[in-house]
Amino acid sequence: MLFYDKLKLAFSGVSSNKFRSFLTLLGIIIGVGSVILMVSLGSGTRNVVSGQFESISTKQVYLSTNWNLSYSSRGHLNEEDESYLENATTGEVNITPFYRNYQSVEYKGKNIRTTVAGVKANALDLTNLKLKYGRTINESDIQGRKSAVVISENILSQLANSSNYSKMLGEEITIGNKKLTIVGILGRSNSTLALGNDSALLPLTTYKNIFPRRSKYYDFMLIEYGNNLTESDLIAQVNYLLNNKYGTVNGENRFRIEGLQGRINLVNQVTNVLTYLLGGIATISLLVGGIGVMNIMLVSVKERTREIGLRKAIGASNQDVQHQFLFESIILSLGGGLIGIILGIGLSLLANYTITHFFDWWQGTIPLWVILLSFGVTVSIGLIFGFYPAYKASQLDPIEALRYE
């Protein structure tokens, strides 16, 4: 029997009971559509989280006091530590200290409390804050102890009535009873480190003048390292040097040091597990759909027992009968799979568009591998779950089959 004839018979068998075939298809459609949608959302989540670090230099570590210890037991970073670490660390390192405080910012009678930081000229590059208008804090501001401030749009939106923030350049705000001139305005960045989008940046020296009690110790340091060092090597060196200078408390370090690359690796692992978990949950519905295919094919074999007996009586081989029912199973699975893929892509595009409409940081995507995998799985379902009913049909005795009522 020719392949074309077998395929034609299989299509005829599937279409003979359209409603039942549709219900069988539905299980596969829902399964495939769910897998694609869940993996798409999981991949979008991974892209968003990973994207937070894309534009940040990963070759830096964050050093601060160990807040888990009591105040008397904590280590406190100062100017001496800055030069000590820079000189004692082997390899290429660049250490940048920061002051950070939570203070009131006032403009024309309105005030809010927000993050105020004393920074050096390279602060924006290290923290990945984005300058939108004006200029950054520079060396002239630091050396001259100038009353300059770079402030974020987020803060100005709560202080000023106008949304034309570029006109705010040159305006004066008050921080800690000190009038400061706005020289730069920060836009929103999707990926920041150590300082967020609600920050006001002052020259390091100006900050020390305004908050002398708060500037005895640095709040944290960012340490950049070159290609001749790895993150783990640098962390080990800094821990050793600080422990050698300050000692430990019951075996616990007085300082806390975190590497950005380690965070990224951990985040990627978590989001990958999340994506596979969502895909795995949705795959259960594919398994249910496959069981549905087997069930309907067993029913079909039972109903068409006399037809099978008649075909075998006029010369059809066991292989011909087996192929016919196996092709029917594959047609059902493949048809459901193709419709499920189209539905899954459509739902994923709709979900991503909707989420992006409300949250512009969303980075939804539909991985090609999940589409190809879904296609392969549906064909496999047809073969695996259709084999037993097809085999059972091929083994029927033609005489017993013709007698079946």
N, C-alpha and C positions, 0 to 999 in steps of 0.2 A: 504494500500500500504506500503510495507516494506521500511525502511530507506535507505537501499542499493539501491533499485530501484529508489527512489526519487533522491539520489545523482547521480546515473548513468544518469538519465534524465537531471539533472542540468548540468553535464559535457558535455552532448551531445548538450544542448542548447547553452552553452558558445562556444564550438568548432565549431558550425555550421557557425559562421561568425568570422573567426580568426582575420582578420585585424581590424574589429570594436572592438573586445574584447581587442586586443593589445592596441588600442588607449585609451580605457577606463582604462586599466591597467596603461598606461603611466602616467596619472594624479596622481594615488596613488603612483606609483614608485617615481616620482619626489618629491611628498610631503614628503614621509617617508625618502627618501634619504637626502632631504634638512634639515629635522628636526635633523637627526642624525649628519650630518656634522656641522650644526650651533651649536648644543649643545656641540659637541666635541671641536670645536674651542673656544667656550665660557668657557668650563671647563678647557681647556689648558691655557687660559688667567688667569683664577682664580688660577690655580696651580702655574703659574709663579709668579704672584704677591704675593700670600700667601707664596710661597717658599722663597721669599726674606727675610722673617722674621723668617723662621723655625729655623735656627741655631743661631739666636740672642736671648739673654736672654730678655724676655719681661718685666721682673721686673726691669725696669729702666726708668727714665724720663730725658728729655733734658731741661736744664735751660740755658738761655742766656738773653742778653739785649733785650728790646722791640724795634726793629728796626723801628717800625711804628711811634715812637715819634722823636722829634727833638733831636739833640745830647745833648743839655743842659738838656733835660727832661728825658733822658734815665737813667736807673740804670746801674751801672758798678760793676761787681763781682770782689772781691779781696780775699786775704788770710784770712782776718778777717771774711768775709762772709762764707768761707768754714768751719771754726771752729764754727762759730755762728750757722749755720744750723745743723751741725753734733751734737752739744750739745743740741740745743733747740728742735729738732724734736723728738717727741715720737715714739718709735718703732725702729726697727733695720734698720739703713741706712748706706751707705758707699758712700762718696762724692769724686769724682775724677775730678780735674780741668784740663782744656786743654788750651793751647795757639794755635792759628791758624792764619796763615798769607799766603799771596800769594807772593812768592819770586822767584828770579832767581836761578837756580841750574846749575853749570858749571862743565864740565868734558872735559879736553883736548881740550880746545878752543871752544867747543860746549856748548850752554846753552839754557835752556827753563824755562819758568815761570810755577810754579806749587804750590800746597799746601805744606807748611812747617809747622809742628806742634811740639810744645813742650809738651811732654807727660811724664806720670809716668810709672812705670813698668807694670801695668795691662792694658795698653792702648789697646793692641791687643785683649784681652778677651772682653773688653767692646764694642769695635767698630767692632769686628768680622773680622778684617783684618787677612789674612792668611800668616804665615811665611813659605817661601819655602826653603831658604838657610840661613845658619848662625844662629844667635841668635837674641833675642829681646833686647830692652833697659832694663837694670836691675838697681837694687838699687845702685850697685857700680858705674855705669855710672852717676847716678844722684848725689850721694854724692860726687864723685870725679870730677864733672863737666867735664866729659871726652868728647873729640871731636869725638863722635861716632854718626853714623846715620844708620837708617834702611830705605831703599828706595825701591820703587816698581819697578817691571819689566817693567811696562808701561813707567816709566820715563827713565829707562836705555835703552829701545828699541829706544828711540829718541836721546840718548846721545852717545851710544856705537855702534861700527860697528859690534861687535860680538853678537851672540844670546846665547852664552854659559855664562849665567849670573852668574853661580856659581864661575867662575874665577874672577868675579868683587869683591869678598870678599877681603878686605884688600886694595882695591884701594881708592884713595882720590878724593873727589869732593869738590867744593867750594860753600858755601852758605853764603851770606852776608859778603864776604871777609874773611871768616873763613874756613880753610881746615878741612874737616871732613873725618874720616875713615869709610868706609862701613863695618858694622859688621853683617848686616842681609839684606836679600832681600825678599820682599813680592811678593807672587803669586797673582793670581786674585781670588777674592771672589765674589760670586753672590749676597751676602747679606751683606751690610756694613751699619754702622750707624755713623753719624756725620763726619767721615773721609772716603773719597773714595779711589779707587784703585790707584789714581795718587797722592800719598802722600810720603813725606819724614819726618821721625819721628826722633826728637832729644830729648836728655834728657831735662827735664823741666829746670834744672839749666843752662845747656849749651845754651838753647834758650834765657834765660834771659840775659846771657852775650853778645850774638850776637845782640839781639834786645832789648836793655834796654828801649827804648821809647815805644815799642810795648808790653812790659810785665808788665806795671803798673797794668793792669787789665786782668783778665782771659777772654778769648773769649767765653767759655761756660763750663758748668759742666755737668757730667753725674752722676745721683744719683741712686744708686741701693737700693732696699728695700727688706725686708724679708717677710716671710709669715704672720707675725703679722700685716702687713699693706696692704691696697689696694691702687691701683693707684690713685683713686679719693681722698682718705684720705690724701695721701702724697701731692698731688697737692694743696689741700686746706690748708694744714699746711704750705707749703713753701710759698704760696701766702700770707697767713696771717702774717708769720714772716717777710717777706721782705717788705710788705706794712706797717707793724708796725715800721720797722726800717727806711725805705726811704720815706714812704708816697706814694700817687698816684697822677696822673696828670689828673685833671678833671674826676676823677673816674676811670681812666685807669691805669692798673698796669705798673710799670716801667720795669718789667721783663716779659719774655715770658717763659712759662713752658709747655712742651708737653709730653704726655704719649705715649709710644709705643703701649701699648695694645689698647688704643683708636683708634690709626691709623689702627691697624690690623682689628679691628671690623668694622671700616668704609670701609676699602678696601674690606673686605669680603662681606659686604652688597652691595657695588657697583658692584662687579664682579658677585654676585648672580643675581642681577637685570639684568646685561648684558646678562648672560647666558639664563635666562628665556625670556628676550626680543627677543634674537636671535631665541630661540626655538618657541616663540609665532608667530614671523613673518613667520617662515617656516611652522607653523601649518596652516596658511591661505591657503597654497597650498594644504594641506590635505583636507580642507573644499571644495575647488574647485574640487578636485578629487572626493569627495563624491557626489557633485552635478552632476558631470559627470556620476557617476554610476547610480544615480536616472534617469537621462535623458535617458541613453541608455536602462535602464530597461523599462521605459515607452514606448520607441520606440519599444522595443522587444515585449511588451504586445500587442501593436497596430498591429504589423506585424503578430503576431501569434494568432489573435483573433479566426480564424476558427479552428486552432489546439486546442485551449482551449475549444471551443464549442464542438468539436468532443470528446475530452477526457471526458468532463462532461456528454456527451450524452451516453457514454458507461460505466458510473459508477464512474468516478473519483469525489471525494468529493471536496467541497470548500477548505478544509484544505490541500488536496493533491496538488491542483493547487497552493495554496499560498506557501506551502513549496518548491515546485519546483522552483518558481521564487525567493523566498527568498534565497534558496541555491545557485542559480546562482549569485545573488548579493554578497553573502558572498565569493563564490569562486573567483569572480573578485577582490574583495577588499583584500582578504587574499593572493591571488596570487601576486597582486601588492605590498602588504605589505612585503611579504617575499623577493621578488626581490629587493624592495626598501631598506630593511634592509641590504641585502648583498651589494648592491651598496653603501649605506651610509657608511657602515663599510669600504669598499674598498676605497672610496674617503677620508674618515677620516684618514685612515692609510697612504694613499699617501700624503695628505696635511700635516700631522704631520711629516712624513719622510722628505718631502721637506723643511718645515720650520726648522726642526732640522739640516738639512744639512747646512743651511745658518746661523742659530742662535742656538748655542749649548745649550743655556739656556732654550729653549722651552720645556715645559712639557705637551705635548699633551696626551689626554686620551679619551677613549670612555666609558662613564658611562653605566653600565649594565641597570640602571633604564630606560634610554631613549630607549633602544632596546626593553625591555619588554613593556614599555608604547606604543611604536609604534605598536607593535604586537597587543596589546589590542585595540588600537584606530582603526586599520584597520578592526578588527572583528566588532567593534561597528559601523563603517561606513557602513559595509555590512548590518547589522541589521537595523540601523536607516534609511539609505537612500534607502534601498531595501524594507522596509516594505510597503510603500504606493503603489508602482507598483505591489507588490505581492498581496496586499489586493485588489487592483482594478481588477487584473486578476481573483481572486477567486470569485468576486461578479458579473462577467459577466453572463448574462442569456444565457444558451446553445442554445436556439432557435435563439435568436438575433445574437449570435456569429456565428452560422452556416450560417446565411444569409449574414454575412459581406463579402464584396468583397475586 
